[in-house]
């Protein structure tokens, strides 16, 4: 999947998936690629948020804090996710990425 997109971008000299689509298929339908990437990203975010909300709701309940899914998700977002979004350089996360790979 992604390897093929990268090869097409290299062959066409395109800097993005949409530009590669425009170069190979045509400009008229390049919006489809952009919209599909946004929709896929949105639903990925939604599914991860649902998992985080359920996980942290259960964790907090085991420590005696009975909170709803929305409150658990807002807490995780405010304490963990939002500060990560503010990082300008993600290289500080490299050791944790390796840890995640090793955990699998």
C-alpha positions in Angstrom: 0.0 0.0 0.0 2.2 2.8 1.3 5.3 1.5 -0.5 3.5 1.7 -3.8 2.3 5.2 -3.1 5.9 6.2 -2.3 7.1 4.6 -5.6 4.5 6.4 -7.6 5.4 9.7 -5.9 9.1 9.1 -6.7 8.3 8.2 -10.4 6.1 11.3 -10.9 8.1 13.7 -8.8 5.0 14.4 -6.8 5.3 15.7 -3.2 2.0 14.3 -2.1 -0.5 11.5 -2.7 -2.9 14.0 -4.3 -0.3 15.3 -6.6 0.7 11.8 -7.6 -3.0 11.1 -8.3 -3.3 14.2 -10.4 -0.2 13.3 -12.4 -1.3 9.7 -13.1 -5.2 9.8 -13.2 -6.1 13.4 -13.6 -6.8 16.7 -11.7 -10.6 16.3 -11.9 -10.7 13.4 -9.4 -7.7 14.3 -7.1 -10.1 15.7 -4.5 -11.3 12.1 -3.9 -7.9 11.1 -2.6 -7.7 14.1 -0.3 -11.2 13.5 1.1 -10.7 9.8 1.6 -7.5 10.5 3.6 -9.3 12.9 5.8 -12.2 10.5 6.4 -9.9 7.6 7.1 -7.9 9.7 9.6 -11.1 10.9 11.3 -12.4 7.4 11.8 -9.0 6.2 13.0 -9.0 9.0 15.6 -12.5 8.1 16.6 -11.7 4.4 17.1 -8.6 5.2 19.1 -10.5 7.7 21.2 -13.1 5.1 22.0 -10.5 2.6 23.1 -8.7 5.2 25.2 -11.9 6.3 26.9 -12.9 2.7 27.8 -9.4 1.8 29.0 -8.9 4.8 31.2 -12.5 4.7 32.5 -11.7 1.1 33.7 -8.3 2.1 35.1 -9.7 5.0 37.0 -12.6 2.9 38.4 -10.0 0.4 39.7 -8.5 3.3 41.7 -11.8 4.3 43.1 -12.7 7.1 40.7 -16.0 6.5 39.0 -16.0 8.8 35.9 -17.8 8.6 32.6 -16.3 7.8 29.2 -16.4 11.4 28.2 -14.6 12.6 31.4 -12.0 9.9 31.0 -11.3 10.8 27.4 -11.1 14.6 28.2 -8.7 13.9 31.0 -6.4 11.7 28.9 -6.6 14.3 26.1 -5.8 17.2 28.4 -3.0 15.5 30.3 -1.3 13.3 27.7 -2.4 13.9 24.1 -2.6 17.7 23.9 1.0 18.2 25.2 2.2 15.6 22.7 0.5 17.7 19.9 2.4 20.7 21.0 5.8 19.1 20.5 7.7 20.6 17.6 10.2 17.7 17.4 9.0 14.1 17.9 12.5 12.6 18.3 11.9 12.6 22.1 9.3 9.9 21.5 11.8 7.5 19.7 12.6 5.4 22.7 8.9 4.8 23.4 8.3 3.8 19.8 11.0 1.2 20.2 9.4 0.1 23.5 6.1 -0.3 21.7 7.6 -2.4 18.9 9.4 -4.6 21.5 6.1 -5.1 23.5 4.4 -6.5 20.4 
